[in-house]
Amino acid sequence: MSFFGFGKSKHRELTPQELDAMLRDGAAMVIDVREVDEFAAGHIPGAINLPLSTFQASKLPDPNGKTLVLNCAAGRRSAMALEKCAAAQAEVDTHLAGGFGAWRAAGLAVEN
């Protein structure tokens, strides 16, 4: 896990392998901020699609004790969504490093 700064906030990054382990343990809920057509073409199993174009931190589902992890294609849009969460004081600070591209490159399961 690494941290990097965007402005004043810090975002936690997970590798695809770390996220996969958390999902297998039932410890994470994935929010995919890619657009609907991108999501439909393939996504992390169990992910919930909340596109960045209409993203509102107030619309995030209750994670029921799990860590909410945002993801997009490469990590840029999920970082932007994390900024929106920080502005709304939502307790979401984690995203997938490298996004869905890194997930797919790691050979992990994909759902359509």
Secondary structure, 3 states (H helix, E strand, C coil): CEEEEECCEEEEEECHHHHHHHHHCCCEEEEECCCHHHHHCCECCCCEECCHHHCCHHHCCCCCCCEEEEECCCCHHHHHHHHHHHHCCCCCCEEECCHHHHHHHCCCCCEC
